[in-house]
Amino acid sequence: MAPHIDLPRGESGQDALAVARACARCAGELLRQRFGGRHQVQAKGRRDFVTQADVDVEREVVAILRAEFPHHRVISEETAASPPQQDDAWSWVVDPLDGTHNFSRAIPHFCFSLALCRQGEPVLALTFDPLLGEEFVALRGGGAMLNGGSLRVSDAPSVARSLVGLDLGYDDELAGRLLRRVVAMWPHMLGIRLLGSAALGLAYAACGRLDLYVHCNLKPWDVAAGILLVEEAGGLVVDWDGRPATLATNRVVAGAPQAVHDFLEHAQGQGL
């Protein structure tokens, strides 16, 4: 797995991928220890939650990154800042716990996610499922891997031949539009899954477990790793107007290229 860019090295001499893996190990251990217990859940919005595990993982991971790369920006969900910019030489985007609501209810579907960006573009992505021990990694120009094996998106030719993953986010109007579009397509698809973790949804699209993944209300830490994973696995990640997704994109369609185009054609016909 050789990237087409030179990854920076930290103060310890480790390269950025090794540091990212150290962050994932730290996050994974904390999340495994806390999973299944009782959690005090604080509501950031009507369906947007944070637990002490989110805060503790973020604190530990940010400390690792700042010790290794003191001159890099660090953007993380619980201490939200502006997205990486083109004039940022290097910046890290951290989601300490994606799938907090699942985690807080002992539903075993959540992850840690991390991306390194150069001038606002992801060049390294790591999404880690600590319960399954699954590490999804991508390097710009170097492909995508799951626990050392290469990843490819599915070859689904259409929505009708697709298993579609959805998440609805926190914008009721956009969620309603997406649900109406899916209802209009039903039953002309293989099935639907609501996941509760955008980072895992994108990782599952990258490895072909899902043929399509659609979300309508994302933040940079939700997509930073997933965009690169899907692209390096041969897939397509676009906004609802068909433009290439960036860290500022909040509505995405991702997965098998032909299925993505087919979804957009149907959606535009229905006014999504």
TORLUM-570000 format. One record per residue (C-alpha): residue number from 0; residue in three letters; x, y, z. Coordinates in pm, 1 decimal. Example, Ala and Ser with C-alpha at 12.3 -4.5 7.8 and 13.67 -1.06 7.14 Angstrom:
BEGIN
(gukol 0, "ALA", (1230.0, -450.0, 780.0))
(gukol 1, "SER", (1367.0, -106.0, 714.0))
REM end
This chain:
BEGIN
(gukol 0, "MET", (0.0, 0.0, 0.0))
(gukol 1, "ALA", (210.1, 288.6, -129.0))
(gukol 2, "PRO", (62.4, 640.7, -141.5))
(gukol 3, "HIS", (150.4, 888.2, -413.7))
(gukol 4, "ILE", (236.8, 1145.2, -146.7))
(gukol 5, "ASP", (494.7, 1152.3, 129.8))
(gukol 6, "LEU", (318.0, 1122.1, 462.6))
(gukol 7, "PRO", (456.5, 1342.1, 740.1))
(gukol 8, "ARG", (645.6, 1189.1, 1029.2))
(gukol 9, "GLY", (566.4, 1264.5, 1389.4))
(gukol 10, "GLU", (795.3, 1369.9, 1670.0))
(gukol 11, "SER", (854.7, 1000.9, 1754.2))
(gukol 12, "GLY", (970.0, 926.1, 1399.5))
(gukol 13, "GLN", (656.9, 728.1, 1312.5))
(gukol 14, "ASP", (478.6, 814.3, 991.1))
(gukol 15, "ALA", (121.1, 943.7, 990.0))
(gukol 16, "LEU", (-32.7, 602.1, 922.0))
(gukol 17, "ALA", (142.7, 448.8, 1223.3))
(gukol 18, "VAL", (23.5, 737.6, 1439.2))
(gukol 19, "ALA", (-332.1, 699.8, 1306.5))
(gukol 20, "ARG", (-323.1, 331.3, 1400.1))
(gukol 21, "ALA", (-199.8, 419.2, 1748.1))
(gukol 22, "CYS", (-495.8, 656.6, 1781.7))
(gukol 23, "ALA", (-733.2, 381.2, 1668.9))
(gukol 24, "ARG", (-588.8, 133.9, 1919.3))
(gukol 25, "CYS", (-631.1, 385.2, 2200.3))
(gukol 26, "ALA", (-986.9, 472.1, 2095.5))
(gukol 27, "GLY", (-1081.4, 109.5, 2044.1))
(gukol 28, "GLU", (-965.8, 5.5, 2389.0))
(gukol 29, "LEU", (-1163.8, 282.5, 2557.0))
(gukol 30, "LEU", (-1478.8, 208.1, 2356.4))
(gukol 31, "ARG", (-1460.6, -166.1, 2421.0))
(gukol 32, "GLN", (-1421.7, -102.7, 2793.9))
(gukol 33, "ARG", (-1724.3, 128.5, 2803.1))
(gukol 34, "PHE", (-1955.0, -62.3, 2568.9))
(gukol 35, "GLY", (-2262.8, -216.4, 2727.0))
(gukol 36, "GLY", (-2247.0, -15.7, 3048.0))
(gukol 37, "ARG", (-2475.6, 256.8, 3169.2))
(gukol 38, "HIS", (-2409.7, 592.7, 3006.0))
(gukol 39, "GLN", (-2511.5, 942.4, 3090.1))
(gukol 40, "VAL", (-2631.8, 1076.5, 2758.9))
(gukol 41, "GLN", (-2636.6, 1447.7, 2689.4))
(gukol 42, "ALA", (-2852.9, 1572.2, 2402.8))
(gukol 43, "LYS", (-2684.8, 1815.1, 2163.0))
(gukol 44, "GLY", (-3008.0, 1817.4, 1959.6))
(gukol 45, "ARG", (-3333.9, 1624.6, 1939.5))
(gukol 46, "ARG", (-3161.1, 1313.6, 1800.5))
(gukol 47, "ASP", (-2795.9, 1415.0, 1845.3))
(gukol 48, "PHE", (-2622.7, 1277.1, 2154.0))
(gukol 49, "VAL", (-2287.9, 1273.8, 2331.7))
(gukol 50, "THR", (-2158.7, 1042.4, 2604.9))
(gukol 51, "GLN", (-1855.3, 1061.6, 2830.3))
(gukol 52, "ALA", (-1695.4, 801.7, 2603.6))
(gukol 53, "ASP", (-1705.8, 1049.1, 2310.6))
(gukol 54, "VAL", (-1533.8, 1311.7, 2523.0))
(gukol 55, "ASP", (-1272.8, 1077.3, 2671.0))
(gukol 56, "VAL", (-1176.2, 923.1, 2337.1))
(gukol 57, "GLU", (-1145.8, 1264.9, 2179.9))
(gukol 58, "ARG", (-922.6, 1389.0, 2462.7))
(gukol 59, "GLU", (-684.8, 1091.7, 2436.1))
(gukol 60, "VAL", (-663.7, 1093.5, 2057.2))
(gukol 61, "VAL", (-618.0, 1468.8, 2027.8))
(gukol 62, "ALA", (-336.9, 1448.0, 2284.4))
(gukol 63, "ILE", (-158.1, 1185.3, 2071.3))
(gukol 64, "LEU", (-194.9, 1392.2, 1755.0))
(gukol 65, "ARG", (-78.4, 1716.5, 1914.6))
(gukol 66, "ALA", (222.5, 1547.8, 2070.7))
(gukol 67, "GLU", (325.3, 1390.0, 1738.8))
(gukol 68, "PHE", (229.2, 1676.8, 1506.4))
(gukol 69, "PRO", (230.4, 2001.9, 1706.8))
(gukol 70, "HIS", (202.6, 2217.0, 1392.8))
(gukol 71, "HIS", (-98.6, 2036.5, 1240.5))
(gukol 72, "ARG", (-456.1, 2154.0, 1287.9))
(gukol 73, "VAL", (-685.7, 1909.4, 1469.4))
(gukol 74, "ILE", (-1060.7, 1927.6, 1408.3))
(gukol 75, "SER", (-1277.8, 1698.7, 1617.8))
(gukol 76, "GLU", (-1652.3, 1655.5, 1663.8))
(gukol 77, "GLU", (-1687.1, 1742.9, 2030.9))
(gukol 78, "THR", (-1465.2, 2051.0, 2001.6))
(gukol 79, "ALA", (-1596.1, 2147.0, 1661.0))
(gukol 80, "ALA", (-1398.2, 2390.1, 1451.8))
(gukol 81, "SER", (-1411.0, 2504.1, 1091.4))
(gukol 82, "PRO", (-1338.0, 2235.3, 829.9))
(gukol 83, "PRO", (-986.9, 2195.7, 687.0))
(gukol 84, "GLN", (-902.5, 2472.5, 441.3))
(gukol 85, "GLN", (-689.4, 2481.7, 128.4))
(gukol 86, "ASP", (-433.4, 2696.4, 307.7))
(gukol 87, "ASP", (-390.5, 2434.4, 582.2))
(gukol 88, "ALA", (-72.7, 2241.3, 506.4))
(gukol 89, "TRP", (-187.4, 1947.8, 720.9))
(gukol 90, "SER", (-496.5, 1890.9, 933.3))
(gukol 91, "TRP", (-650.3, 1595.6, 1115.9))
(gukol 92, "VAL", (-1026.4, 1537.0, 1130.4))
(gukol 93, "VAL", (-1141.2, 1315.6, 1417.4))
(gukol 94, "ASP", (-1472.6, 1148.4, 1494.8))
(gukol 95, "PRO", (-1410.0, 988.3, 1835.3))
(gukol 96, "LEU", (-1731.8, 785.6, 1832.9))
(gukol 97, "ASP", (-1950.6, 768.8, 1524.7))
(gukol 98, "GLY", (-2276.3, 599.3, 1615.1))
(gukol 99, "THR", (-2312.7, 741.8, 1965.6))
(gukol 100, "HIS", (-2684.3, 661.5, 1987.8))
(gukol 101, "ASN", (-2615.1, 298.1, 1896.8))
(gukol 102, "PHE", (-2330.7, 286.1, 2150.1))
(gukol 103, "SER", (-2541.4, 435.1, 2428.3))
(gukol 104, "ARG", (-2808.6, 167.6, 2375.9))
(gukol 105, "ALA", (-2560.3, -120.8, 2353.2))
(gukol 106, "ILE", (-2624.3, -168.0, 1981.4))
(gukol 107, "PRO", (-2292.0, -304.5, 1847.7))
(gukol 108, "HIS", (-2257.9, -78.5, 1543.7))
(gukol 109, "PHE", (-2025.7, 219.3, 1594.8))
(gukol 110, "CYS", (-1668.6, 317.3, 1515.1))
(gukol 111, "PHE", (-1376.2, 553.4, 1552.2))
(gukol 112, "SER", (-1282.1, 750.7, 1242.3))
(gukol 113, "LEU", (-983.8, 966.7, 1152.8))
(gukol 114, "ALA", (-853.4, 1141.5, 842.0))
(gukol 115, "LEU", (-540.7, 1337.5, 759.3))
(gukol 116, "CYS", (-594.1, 1617.7, 509.2))
(gukol 117, "ARG", (-345.8, 1810.4, 300.7))
(gukol 118, "GLN", (-467.5, 2152.6, 189.9))
(gukol 119, "GLY", (-823.0, 2050.1, 274.4))
(gukol 120, "GLU", (-820.9, 1717.1, 86.5))
(gukol 121, "PRO", (-815.7, 1378.4, 265.3))
(gukol 122, "VAL", (-497.4, 1184.6, 192.2))
(gukol 123, "LEU", (-516.0, 924.0, 469.8))
(gukol 124, "ALA", (-829.9, 763.0, 611.0))
(gukol 125, "LEU", (-879.8, 517.0, 893.2))
(gukol 126, "THR", (-1213.7, 387.7, 1022.4))
(gukol 127, "PHE", (-1200.3, 130.9, 1302.5))
(gukol 128, "ASP", (-1478.3, -90.9, 1435.9))
(gukol 129, "PRO", (-1347.0, -187.1, 1780.0))
(gukol 130, "LEU", (-1592.4, -470.9, 1843.9))
(gukol 131, "LEU", (-1525.4, -653.3, 1517.0))
(gukol 132, "GLY", (-1160.4, -550.3, 1502.0))
(gukol 133, "GLU", (-1208.9, -420.0, 1147.0))
(gukol 134, "GLU", (-966.1, -155.2, 1024.9))
(gukol 135, "PHE", (-1058.5, 23.7, 702.7))
(gukol 136, "VAL", (-761.1, 221.2, 567.3))
(gukol 137, "ALA", (-708.1, 426.6, 253.1))
(gukol 138, "LEU", (-416.9, 634.0, 123.7))
(gukol 139, "ARG", (-453.2, 882.6, -160.6))
(gukol 140, "GLY", (-325.5, 702.7, -470.1))
(gukol 141, "GLY", (-250.2, 388.1, -270.0))
(gukol 142, "GLY", (-585.0, 208.3, -262.7))
(gukol 143, "ALA", (-808.1, 97.5, 23.3))
(gukol 144, "MET", (-775.2, -202.4, 253.1))
(gukol 145, "LEU", (-967.9, -390.8, 520.4))
(gukol 146, "ASN", (-736.7, -562.8, 770.4))
(gukol 147, "GLY", (-468.4, -586.9, 504.2))
(gukol 148, "GLY", (-684.9, -707.6, 215.4))
(gukol 149, "SER", (-770.1, -479.3, -74.2))
(gukol 150, "LEU", (-1117.3, -324.8, -100.5))
(gukol 151, "ARG", (-1341.1, -275.5, -403.0))
(gukol 152, "VAL", (-1689.2, -134.4, -425.8))
(gukol 153, "SER", (-1957.6, -361.0, -568.0))
(gukol 154, "ASP", (-2038.6, -377.6, -937.1))
(gukol 155, "ALA", (-2412.0, -316.4, -889.8))
(gukol 156, "PRO", (-2543.4, -171.1, -1218.4))
(gukol 157, "SER", (-2855.5, -1.9, -1081.6))
(gukol 158, "VAL", (-3063.6, 80.4, -776.5))
(gukol 159, "ALA", (-3280.3, -221.0, -857.4))
(gukol 160, "ARG", (-2977.0, -445.0, -799.5))
(gukol 161, "SER", (-2859.7, -259.9, -488.0))
(gukol 162, "LEU", (-2871.1, -303.8, -113.6))
(gukol 163, "VAL", (-2910.4, 57.0, 0.4))
(gukol 164, "GLY", (-2786.2, 196.6, 332.6))
(gukol 165, "LEU", (-2946.1, 512.2, 468.6))
(gukol 166, "ASP", (-2906.0, 751.2, 757.5))
(gukol 167, "LEU", (-3131.4, 1049.1, 819.8))
(gukol 168, "GLY", (-2931.2, 1292.7, 1032.4))
(gukol 169, "TYR", (-3090.9, 1578.6, 1222.8))
(gukol 170, "ASP", (-3260.9, 1790.5, 955.0))
(gukol 171, "ASP", (-3626.2, 1686.3, 944.1))
(gukol 172, "GLU", (-3696.9, 1846.0, 605.2))
(gukol 173, "LEU", (-3402.6, 1679.4, 432.3))
(gukol 174, "ALA", (-3474.5, 1347.2, 601.5))
(gukol 175, "GLY", (-3834.4, 1365.1, 482.6))
(gukol 176, "ARG", (-3719.8, 1431.1, 125.1))
(gukol 177, "LEU", (-3489.2, 1130.9, 136.4))
(gukol 178, "LEU", (-3758.4, 904.4, 278.9))
(gukol 179, "ARG", (-4005.8, 1012.9, 9.6))
(gukol 180, "ARG", (-3745.4, 935.6, -258.6))
(gukol 181, "VAL", (-3682.9, 590.3, -116.2))
(gukol 182, "VAL", (-4056.2, 520.6, -91.7))
(gukol 183, "ALA", (-4092.9, 622.6, -457.6))
(gukol 184, "MET", (-3819.6, 374.8, -554.8))
(gukol 185, "TRP", (-3951.5, 91.6, -341.3))
(gukol 186, "PRO", (-3972.9, -202.6, -408.3))
(gukol 187, "HIS", (-3725.0, -167.5, -695.1))
(gukol 188, "MET", (-3414.6, -236.9, -485.8))
(gukol 189, "LEU", (-3276.0, -537.6, -299.9))
(gukol 190, "GLY", (-3332.2, -391.0, 45.8))
(gukol 191, "ILE", (-3278.4, -100.2, 283.9))
(gukol 192, "ARG", (-3067.0, -68.3, 597.9))
(gukol 193, "LEU", (-3069.5, 223.3, 844.9))
(gukol 194, "LEU", (-2730.5, 205.0, 1013.5))
(gukol 195, "GLY", (-2681.5, 483.0, 1264.9))
(gukol 196, "SER", (-2315.2, 541.2, 1168.6))
(gukol 197, "ALA", (-2221.9, 739.5, 860.1))
(gukol 198, "ALA", (-1854.8, 646.5, 885.1))
(gukol 199, "LEU", (-1937.0, 274.5, 883.6))
(gukol 200, "GLY", (-2196.9, 326.6, 612.0))
(gukol 201, "LEU", (-1930.8, 473.2, 385.4))
(gukol 202, "ALA", (-1681.3, 202.9, 483.0))
(gukol 203, "TYR", (-1941.2, -63.5, 399.6))
(gukol 204, "ALA", (-1999.5, 99.9, 61.3))
(gukol 205, "ALA", (-1623.5, 92.0, 3.5))
(gukol 206, "CYS", (-1602.7, -282.5, 63.5))
(gukol 207, "GLY", (-1922.6, -374.9, -121.8))
(gukol 208, "ARG", (-2132.9, -477.3, 177.1))
(gukol 209, "LEU", (-2362.6, -198.1, 66.3))
(gukol 210, "ASP", (-2404.3, -110.2, -299.8))
(gukol 211, "LEU", (-2520.5, 241.5, -214.9))
(gukol 212, "TYR", (-2504.6, 460.1, 92.6))
(gukol 213, "VAL", (-2711.2, 779.9, 114.4))
(gukol 214, "HIS", (-2709.7, 1046.7, 385.0))
(gukol 215, "CYS", (-2869.0, 1390.3, 402.6))
(gukol 216, "ASN", (-2708.7, 1579.3, 693.3))
(gukol 217, "LEU", (-2334.8, 1525.5, 740.9))
(gukol 218, "LYS", (-2045.0, 1709.7, 903.8))
(gukol 219, "PRO", (-1676.3, 1702.6, 799.6))
(gukol 220, "TRP", (-1582.2, 1443.7, 1064.8))
(gukol 221, "ASP", (-1858.5, 1212.9, 931.9))
(gukol 222, "VAL", (-1723.4, 1205.4, 575.9))
(gukol 223, "ALA", (-1351.3, 1286.7, 588.9))
(gukol 224, "ALA", (-1239.4, 923.5, 604.9))
(gukol 225, "GLY", (-1531.6, 777.3, 411.4))
(gukol 226, "ILE", (-1486.1, 987.1, 99.9))
(gukol 227, "LEU", (-1129.7, 864.6, 55.4))
(gukol 228, "LEU", (-1219.3, 502.9, 139.1))
(gukol 229, "VAL", (-1489.7, 488.0, -128.3))
(gukol 230, "GLU", (-1284.1, 668.8, -392.0))
(gukol 231, "GLU", (-975.1, 454.5, -338.3))
(gukol 232, "ALA", (-1195.1, 142.7, -355.3))
(gukol 233, "GLY", (-1306.4, 243.6, -705.3))
(gukol 234, "GLY", (-1634.7, 399.5, -602.0))
(gukol 235, "LEU", (-1808.5, 730.4, -646.7))
(gukol 236, "VAL", (-1901.7, 982.8, -376.0))
(gukol 237, "VAL", (-2111.8, 1279.1, -488.4))
(gukol 238, "ASP", (-2359.4, 1527.9, -347.6))
(gukol 239, "TRP", (-2729.4, 1511.6, -438.7))
(gukol 240, "ASP", (-2661.6, 1726.0, -747.0))
(gukol 241, "GLY", (-2395.1, 1486.1, -873.0))
(gukol 242, "ARG", (-2094.3, 1702.8, -786.7))
(gukol 243, "PRO", (-1785.5, 1539.6, -633.1))
(gukol 244, "ALA", (-1814.7, 1528.8, -254.5))
(gukol 245, "THR", (-1584.4, 1736.7, -35.9))
(gukol 246, "LEU", (-1552.2, 1775.5, 338.4))
(gukol 247, "ALA", (-1808.9, 2055.6, 315.4))
(gukol 248, "THR", (-2067.8, 1827.1, 149.5))
(gukol 249, "ASN", (-2355.5, 1745.4, 380.9))
(gukol 250, "ARG", (-2566.5, 1526.8, 147.1))
(gukol 251, "VAL", (-2396.8, 1231.1, -20.1))
(gukol 252, "VAL", (-2463.6, 933.5, -242.9))
(gukol 253, "ALA", (-2175.5, 683.7, -239.9))
(gukol 254, "GLY", (-2092.6, 339.9, -370.4))
(gukol 255, "ALA", (-2090.9, 151.9, -701.7))
(gukol 256, "PRO", (-2057.0, 414.4, -978.2))
(gukol 257, "GLN", (-2339.0, 286.8, -1200.9))
(gukol 258, "ALA", (-2575.5, 251.5, -908.0))
(gukol 259, "VAL", (-2490.3, 603.9, -789.6))
(gukol 260, "HIS", (-2570.0, 748.7, -1133.0))
(gukol 261, "ASP", (-2894.0, 549.7, -1147.5))
(gukol 262, "PHE", (-2998.6, 675.1, -802.9))
(gukol 263, "LEU", (-2933.9, 1036.1, -906.3))
(gukol 264, "GLU", (-3135.4, 996.6, -1227.4))
(gukol 265, "HIS", (-3432.6, 861.5, -1032.8))
(gukol 266, "ALA", (-3391.5, 1122.9, -760.6))
(gukol 267, "GLN", (-3376.0, 1417.6, -1000.4))
(gukol 268, "GLY", (-3690.7, 1291.7, -1168.2))
(gukol 269, "GLN", (-3862.7, 1298.9, -829.7))
(gukol 270, "GLY", (-3718.4, 1633.0, -722.1))
(gukol 271, "LEU", (-3484.5, 1512.6, -446.9))
REM end
